[in-house]
Amino acid sequence: RGLRTAILSNGSPSMLDSAVRAAGLDKLLDMVLSVEDVGIYKPSRRVYRHAMQKLVLHDAPSICFVSANTWDAQAAAQFGFQAVRIDRFGLPDDKIPGKPAAMIKSLAELAALL
């Protein structure tokens, strides 16, 4: 569909590189972004701003942020991303600000939202 894809992770670049290659995702992703470039972990707003800068996007809602972690999806939503939480186990939201725009049971449901 011409959409760019990226990972934004609290993991180190070497760990992410290894995981992405092992999963066979290296040819499917445009970018793999680590918080090490920012020097602070998510949910810091600086991390989400870093993603916008790297993706050369100026409008936070233009990013569809997908995570299976409740806190991760909620923090991204609080920042302004269109967050989608993968809820495989019926977990409640964490008691932090931010409400994902959508909840799905698996990645297979994501394409219909885009």
C-alpha positions in Angstrom: 0.0 0.0 0.0 3.0 2.3 0.0 3.0 2.7 3.8 6.4 2.9 5.6 7.0 0.5 8.4 9.3 0.9 11.4 10.0 -0.5 14.8 10.4 1.8 17.7 11.8 0.0 20.6 13.4 0.3 24.0 15.8 -2.4 22.9 19.4 -1.8 21.8 20.4 -1.6 18.2 22.3 -4.8 18.2 19.5 -6.7 19.9 16.9 -5.3 17.5 19.1 -6.1 14.5 19.5 -9.7 15.6 15.8 -10.1 16.4 14.6 -8.5 13.1 16.9 -10.7 11.0 16.0 -13.8 12.9 12.3 -13.1 12.4 12.8 -12.5 8.7 11.5 -8.9 9.0 14.6 -7.1 7.7 13.2 -6.8 4.2 9.8 -5.7 5.4 10.9 -2.7 7.5 12.0 0.7 6.4 13.5 1.6 9.7 14.4 0.1 13.1 14.6 2.8 15.7 16.1 2.4 19.2 15.8 4.6 22.2 19.6 4.5 22.5 19.6 7.3 19.8 17.6 9.5 22.3 19.2 8.4 25.6 15.9 7.8 27.4 13.3 5.0 27.4 9.6 5.0 26.3 7.3 6.4 27.4 9.3 9.6 27.3 7.8 12.0 24.7 11.3 12.6 23.4 11.2 9.0 22.0 8.0 9.6 20.0 9.3 12.9 18.7 12.5 11.1 17.6 10.4 8.7 15.6 8.5 11.5 13.9 11.8 13.2 13.0 13.4 10.0 11.6 10.2 9.3 9.6 10.1 13.0 8.5 6.5 13.3 9.7 5.1 16.5 11.3 1.7 15.3 12.3 1.6 12.7 15.2 -1.8 11.2 14.1 -0.2 10.3 10.8 1.6 7.5 12.6 -0.2 4.2 13.3 1.6 2.8 16.4 1.0 -0.9 17.1 1.9 -2.7 20.3 0.8 -5.6 22.3 2.0 -3.8 25.5 -0.8 -1.9 27.2 1.5 0.8 28.6 3.2 1.2 25.2 0.0 1.7 23.2 -1.4 4.0 25.8 1.7 6.2 26.0 1.8 6.4 22.2 -1.8 7.4 22.2 -1.3 10.0 24.8 1.5 11.5 22.7 -0.9 11.7 19.8 -0.2 8.7 17.6 -3.1 6.6 16.3 -2.3 3.7 18.6 -3.6 0.2 18.0 -3.2 -2.3 20.8 -3.0 -6.0 20.1 -5.0 -7.6 22.9 -4.5 -11.3 22.7 -5.4 -12.1 26.3 -8.2 -9.6 27.3 -5.9 -7.5 29.5 -7.3 -4.3 30.9 -5.7 -0.9 30.1 -3.0 0.2 32.6 -3.8 3.0 34.9 -2.0 5.7 32.9 -3.2 8.3 30.4 -3.9 7.4 26.8 -6.5 5.4 25.0 -5.7 3.4 21.9 -7.8 4.2 18.9 -8.4 0.5 18.3 -8.0 -2.9 19.9 -7.4 -6.0 17.8 -6.8 -9.6 18.6 -4.0 -10.2 16.1 -1.9 -8.5 13.5 -4.1 -10.1 10.9 -6.8 -7.5 11.8 -4.5 -4.6 11.3 -4.8 -4.3 7.5 -8.5 -3.6 7.7 -7.8 -0.6 9.9 -5.3 1.0 7.5 
